[in-house]
Amino acid sequence: MAERTRGESSHCYPVPVANLGPLAALADEAGVPLPMILDELGLPGDLFDTSPTGALSLADYFRIFDRLARAVGDETCHLSSRPLMPGSTHFVFSHIAGARTLGEAMRRVARAYNVLHGGSYNRVEERKDGLVYIVDDRAFPYAARDDDAYIVFTLECVLVFLHCALMMIASDALRGALRKVHTRRRDRTPGGAHLAFLGVPVRRRSPHYALVYDAAAAALPVDLDEADLPAPHAIYRRIVEMIEAEEAGGRALSVQARVRDALERGLDDQEMIARRLGMSVATLRRRLAEEGTGFRALRGQVFDARAKAMLAEGQHAGDIAETLGYADVRSFIRAFKSKNGLTPHAYVGRLRRIPR
């Protein structure tokens, strides 16, 4: 896979590589072959060996975090002493189904996260001057508190994640409604350029982390059922696409992104997906060709990514073959080897044994 160029000046919302040191250490301790993951993401295998001035994009940070979280089986990447098993994020957002307003949806998200984390760390306040989602981490059960800079950076990225997730819920109706962001970052602490993605003033030295929206946003309509939610492994990808679209000037999601989303929701029939997107199969093929890809290629990529995620979670090849609709386990093994140059068993072996 071709590597994307790294360089601080090339990113609208740069994340210093030094901020991700604890993630590299986590991968090492867990026996996860980080260079292989970086290569699969199109990033340099020696990314974490660069100087402290090196940077990567905010979108790539979320890609790396998502892959490591799945590899270690903890959606907090060991930030919390109470690990969140894979699927926790999807569980949280499944609670949105049935909410009728954004304010109600935000409260459901806060309650679900509190249940998972075992404490009242999230809350939503509807004030005269704003609708506020608050993350108060002062009593949070961090696995280690000796790296305050990493905790601050991670919680700021949680705010980015939450805002993108709320944009997925309320769509364009929420665009422009964010007014301010609160962070516990100290005044003289360098960094925080990634928060420029949110496009609003940042209040430092706050007692908590928060997203402050217009008060009127609480009444924004939300009409979402569980079928409309992204697939369990697709939430981070949707957020990455939103960040990249913003970096590219706010253009709408590409056709291939919309096809990927449909595939990850479990649709794999080209005619059905074309109808869902409001176009003919011929138009779908033409639009994908204009973007330099095709339906079969996208389906293969999505299935391959799902297979790798399931293998990393310890699922058996036979179960994966059945889930992905292969005729039998041998067909799955042949397809996986053709795509990756090694069998599923060998791939799992590389995950466990490749030296870093």
Protein Blocks (a to p, Z undefined) as FASTA:
>chain_A
ZZddedfklpfbacdfklmmmmmmmmmmnopafklmmmmnopafklmmmcfkbccdfklm
mmmmmmmmmmnopaklomambdcdehklmmmmmmmgopabfklmmmmmmmmmmmmnopaf
bccdddfkbccddddfklpccfbfklmmlmmmmmmmmmmmmmmmmmmmnmmmlgokambd
cdfbdfklgehjlmmmnopacdehiabdcddddfklmmpccdddfklpccfklmmmmmmm
mmmmmmnnopacdfklmmmmmmmnopabfklmmmmnopafklmmmmmmmnopafklmmmm
mmmmmmmmmmmnopafklmmmmnopablmlmmmmmmmmnopafklmmmmmmmocZZ
